Amino acid sequence: MNDQPKMGLNATWSMAVGGMVGGGIFSVLGVILQMAGEWAWLSFVLAGVVALLTGHSYVSLSAAYHEGGGAFTFLRKIGRPHLAGDLSWILLLGYVLTISVYGFTFGHYLNSLFGWGSWFPRVSAAAIIVLLMGVNLVGVGEASWLEILTVWGKLFVLLGLAVFGLIQFSPENLKYAQADPGGLTGAIIGAASIFMAYEGFQLLTYDYADIRDPERTLRIGVISAILCVIAIYVTVTLGAASLVGADKIIQEKEISLAYAGEAAFGLTGKILVSIAAAFSTASAINATLFATARLSKHVSEDGELPKIFTHENSSGIPDRSLFFLGAASVLLSVTGGLSDLVEAASLAFLFTFATVNFVAALHTDKLTWLSWLGGAISSVAGLTLIWRLFETQPVSLALILLMVGLVLIGRRYMSKRTQDG
């Protein structure tokens, strides 16, 4: 039995914000400006609205079933175990991609401090994932304490940067003549492409059993965290681009906010922002590993993953799930590119969020029109991203579909072996 202290509202809110911001503004600002130019802020608003609608669906379903597990649990509860199994494997792939984005970003910001060469970001990406696997192995109390500390620290730095940039606001600096496709179309496509920037909120549904008074805490924590993150993304986008210009942010998209910090406060600003980015992405890795390991254990207990993933250490932590997720994330973080990883992860989460919204619309009885709307918008966004990838990056789309295909084939092979055994 796990005797670690349960998380209250502060820790729950911090885990949600940490998961979103760590994989958000530090990782995708350059990506979204390249697509939407001066309308990049609108991309974050549009994606945030979908996240709010989906957040409502997640907390409504969690309250209805009084159980953690997220989309996997919800689908099994309504009698769709095969779809639940398929979705769980796609979700785990999405989380591995997401952790690799965080590691990739961590490594590049750390290298902006030391400048040790092109090899250093990849090595440090692997190192931080391994280190935070160890942090998670000590249990929920230590992990949630770390989350609270890092979240408040990075919010202080980000808001300081945003306010300084907005005081000197220069709309011309937001414009990017080569934005593709640019304009409102770019804002819409961009919202779909960087949707992984909001996925962190739903990690909390996997930690249902570790949250104090979960029905109340989840609803308040999730909705308030999403609203806070929308405000952060919009203000930092406007402030940072105003300080250094969209061109510079796109040119240095892996470490774009470090240059904004330098423009605001000189070398001290660059160092502070780089440190905040490192802590931010590290906290996002922590939050994602923490929740996804529990999802893996839950899925394994229902026969959709090998039984080895149910193993727990003396602190009640699914240690072998952590090892597997960490190892796969390390591999992708040292081999992948930022834009490809971001878009692949976003596609996985859009599919998941559409599914959860439709389940909530059909199987809950409060404000179901919000869930219908969330499901429709998530579906359109997913199809938009597929079309965008087909038009501009067909090879990347083919690789994404290949990964999904291999995952689904692997799941069916394992399921068949289990039945035969």
C-alpha positions, 0 to 999 in steps of 0.5 A: 500500500502506498503511504505517501502523502496525497496531493492537495490543490497546490500540488495538483495545480502545479503538476498541471501547469508544470506539464503544460508550460514545460512542453509549451512556450519554451518548446513551441514558440518558434514553431508557431511563429513560423506558421502564424507570424503575428497571429501566433498568440491566437493559436495559443488561444484557440488551442487553449479553448479546446483544452478547456472544453476537454478539461471539462470532459476529463473532470466530468468523467473522472467524477462519474467513475471515481477512478483514475486512468483517463481515456483508457478507463473511460472507454472500458467503463462504457464497454469498449475494451478493444478501443481502450487498448488501442488508444492506450498504446497510442497515448503511451507513444504520445507521452514518449514523444512528449517527454523527448520534446522536453528533453530536447528543449532542456538540452538546448537551453542548458547548452545556451549557458555552457556552449559546449558544442552540438553534442551536449544538448543530446547528452544532457537530454538523456541525462535529465530523463534518467535523473528524473526517473530516479526522482520519481522512484522516491514517491509522490511526496518528493515529486509533488514538492519538486513540482511546486518549487519549479512551477512557481520559479518559472512563472516568476521568470516568464511573467517578468519577461512578458511584462517587460516586453509588453511595456515596450510593445512593438507590433511590427516585431511580431510580423514574419513575412515568410510565415507559412501559411500565415494569417488566420489560416496559419493561426488555425493550423498552428493551433493544431500543430502545437496542441501538445503544449496543453496536454499536461492538464490531463495527466492529473486524471491518472493520479486520481488515487493520489489526490486529496478530495479528487472530485473538487480538487481536479475540477478547480485545479485543471480548469484554473491551470488551463486558464493560467497557462493560456494567459502565460502563453499569450503574454509571453508570445507578445512580449518575447516577440516584441523584444527580439522580433519574430525572425530571431525567435524562428532562427533560434527556435530551440532557445528562443526565449533565452534571446528574449531574456538577453534583450530584456536584461542583458546576459543576466536575463539570458542566464535567468531564462535559460535556467528557468527553461531548464527547470521548466522542461525538467518539471514537465518530464517529472510530471509526465513520467509520474503520471504515465507510469501509473497509466502503464501500470493500470493498463497492464493490470487490465491485460493490455500491457505485459504484466511486468509493468504492474511491478511496484517498488517499496514506495508503491511506484511502478518502477519498471514502467518508469524504466521503459518509458524513460528508455524510449524517451531517451532514444527519441530525444537524442535522434529526433528534431523539434518540429517533427516531435511536436507535431507527432505528439500533438496528433496523438493527443488530438485523437485522444481528446476528441475521443474523450470529449465524445465519450463525455458527451454521451455518458455524462449529464452536465453541460454535455454541449461543451463536450460535443463542441470539444469533440468536434473541434478536436476532430477538425484540428486533427484532420487539419494537422494531417492535411498540413503534414501531407502537404508540407512534410509527407515523409514525417506523416508517413513516419508518424503513421508507421509508428502508430501502425507498429504500435497497434500491430504490437498491441494485437500481437501481445493480446493474441499471445495473452489469449493463447497463453 
